[in-house]
Amino acid sequence: ENLETEVDVNKAWETIRENIILSAKERLGYYEPKKHKARFDEGCSKLLDQRKQAKFQWLQDPRELNGDNLHNIRRETSRHFRNKKREYLKDKIDELAMNSKNKTIDSAFRRQTQHPCGSSPYSPDMAPCDFWLFPKPKMPLKGTRFKSREDIMRNSATRLITIPKDAFQKCFQQWRKRWEKCVHYQGDYFEGN
């Protein structure tokens, strides 16, 4: 019976893990890490192996000599990877310069230096667009960064409730006048009252 319980617990954890991954993919967008980088060559692989060996040796025998050796190999590996990346990016940009326009080079450079992330379906920096009817209640909310959609709704509702009934009706009457003017001029652009 204990074995069955253990299997059930493992299945439950696996289900939880899968659900977390699915919800993260939905919320943040799916990002699959690259398995192989074009600049990663045999020299990089050898340096990684040397670094692993030096670390293993230092873990087994943490003498100062082994620590210094590990430090030197780490520094050499980092320097090698940094130089490889620079060479790779320089080659990519040179290749684009030969075959493309400046605009393409610029966008490719941005792609190389920026990593896309998922974004929220709304901007927390903006007050709701319905506030154009009520400019004064909008003022205290301008420039405020809200943490969630619920915060925006709660603060907006609080501001709307403070509007006197006659001012509320006046806003809608003005809106109706603008709407009728827009219909009369068949959507042509106009300014003022």
C-alpha positions, -999 to +999 in steps of 0.1 A: +000+000+000+029+024+008+043+018-027+009+027-043+008+059-022+043+068-034+033+063-070+002+084-065+023+112-050+047+111-079+019+113-104+004+142-085+037+161-085+042+154-122+007+167-129+014+199-108+047+204-127+030+200-161+003+225-151+029+250-139+047+247-172+015+251-192+004+282-173+038+298-176+038+292-214+003+307-216+012+338-195+048+345-206+048+330-241+067+299-250+105+301-251+125+270-260+162+273-252+186+267-280+203+233-279+234+244-298+249+278-304+266+284-337+297+298-320+302+268-297+330+248-312+353+220-302+377+244-284+348+256-262+339+220-255+374+212-244+376+242-222+343+232-205+356+197-199+388+212-184+368+234-162+346+205-150+377+184-142+394+213-123+362+219-103+359+182-095+395+180-085+391+211-063+359+196-047+378+164-038+409+182-026+402+218-017+439+229-015+449+264-025+468+251-055+437+234-069+416+265-061+441+287-081+440+262-109+402+263-110+402+301-109+427+303-138+407+279-159+374+297-152+390+330-163+404+314-194+371+298-203+351+330-198+376+350-219+374+324-247+336+324-247+334+362-246+358+364-276+339+337-295+307+356-290+322+388-302+336+371-333+303+355-340+283+388-337+309+407-358+307+380-385+269+382-385+268+419-387+295+420-415+275+393-434+244+415-431+263+446-442+274+428-474+239+415-483+214+440-468+204+476-463+212+496-431+177+491-418+181+453-418+214+455-401+199+477-374+170+454-368+193+423-367+216+440-342+186+447-320+175+410-323+210+400-313+211+422-282+174+420-270+156+390-257+118+390-262+096+384-232+059+378-229+038+409-220+006+415-202-026+419-222-030+454-208-007+483-198-008+490-161+005+525-167-026+538-185-059+548-170-089+533-188-098+549-221-134+557-210-120+585-189-118+609-218-154+619-209-143+628-174-110+647-175-109+660-139-113+625-122-086+612-145-060+637-133-052+619-099-048+586-118-024+599-145+011+585-142+001+560-115+014+525-120-012+499-110-002+464-101-032+446-115-063+450-136-084+449-104-065+478-090-073+498-121-109+490-119-111+497-081-094+531-084-114+541-115-147+532-098-137+552-068-130+582-090-162+578-110-183+576-078-169+611-067-184+628-098-217+647-089-248+635-107-253+668-126-216+668-138-220+632-149-251+641-170-233+671-184-205+650-196-228+627-215-247+656-230-214+670-243-205+636-257-239+634-274-233+669-290-199+658-303-214+626-316-242+644-334-217+668-349-195+639-361-226+623-377-236+656-393-202+661-409-200+624-418-169+618-398-148+647-412-122+661-389-132+691-368-119+709-337-135+729-309-171+731-298 
